[in-house]
Amino acid sequence: MRRVAVYGKSVDAFFYPYLRRLLEGLREREVILIGEEGFAGLLESVYGCGHFFNELFSASSLRGKEVDLLLSIGGDGTFLDTVLYVRDSGVPVLGINCGHLGFLANVSVAEIEDAIEYISAGKYDTQQRSLVGLQVEGGDFSGFHFGLNEVSIQKTDRSSLLRIHAYVDDVYLTTYWADGLIVATPTGSTAYSLSGGGPIVSPECQAIVLTPVCPHNLSMRALVIPDRAVIRIVVEGRSGEFILSLDSRTERMKDCCTLRIAAGNFKINVVQFPGHNYYETLRNKLGWGEDKRNEICVS
């Protein structure tokens, strides 16, 4: 009998019927549903449907439960939060998209019936996604020190450009004069790094991407390096502090600290349904091949 954990942060009214159908369909197939405590409470208080779950779990207790799969209900931001739950357990994660773009949460509402079939039958593959790990010397970044997308360094609201001294395997690379620097995994190459002008890197590649944010020197470009490298970073700025983010977890740090960034020592398993393909997702989500000039506007 399959056991599926369910996590989310919010559910809009338009999406609730699809979620209800998904949970009902899985229960009809005798799948045991385990709800995250906060999400189950939300569904009960707003929609009166907390009864779908046989058990509850928290961030600290999920790894102690036997589950075949974790469902992430939401967008890519919600999916990133699931890393805090599965950690190094190997539990695969499937993203059900109730938002918009969705590179990670790429199962649409139109695929709910397929999702019920594939999940209940275990009819899916998993793809391993690498993480980026963070160590802070001379400072403290609380919580989990691994991220699925990126580590980012950003200036504070009122500060001028940062001087970001970067070393690769203790070899001096450069000093970025910029608003910040993004150190991204291949998964994160379609997130903040892409917005900053970085390249798209297939998740099958073992690489790390360094993308400067608004560099003052226009010759500065994104750099792709092997993920076996260790990146050392020292930040200087007039304000004496900067903003350090690991996926969606953010703290202010003092300039005196040193950051060491490298690939994580474990990976996250991402569920891939039959017929889903990374390159197809890129094409569809980014609108590649579409020619807006050929669209006819009807008033």
Salt bridges, closest charged atoms under 4 A:
GLU24 OE2 - ARG20 NE 2.98
GLU28 OE1 - ARG21 NH1 3.48
GLU55 OE2 - ARG3 NH1 3.19
GLU55 OE1 - LYS65 NZ 3.33
ASP81 OD2 - LYS9 NZ 2.97
ASP88 OD1 - ARG63 NH1 3.84
GLU111 OE2 - HIS276 NE2 2.67
GLU113 OE2 - ARG21 NE 2.82
GLU117 OE1 - ARG29 NH1 2.97
GLU137 OE2 - ARG260 NE 2.73
ASP170 OD1 - ARG232 NE 3.20
ASP179 OD1 - LYS155 NZ 3.39
GLU236 OE2 - ARG163 NH2 3.61
GLU236 OE1 - HIS165 NE2 2.46
GLU241 OE2 - ARG252 NH1 2.77
GLU241 OE1 - LYS254 NZ 3.87
GLU280 OE2 - ARG283 NH2 3.99
GLU290 OE1 - LYS292 NZ 3.52
ASP291 OD2 - ARG293 NH2 2.81
GLU295 OE2 - LYS292 NZ 3.48
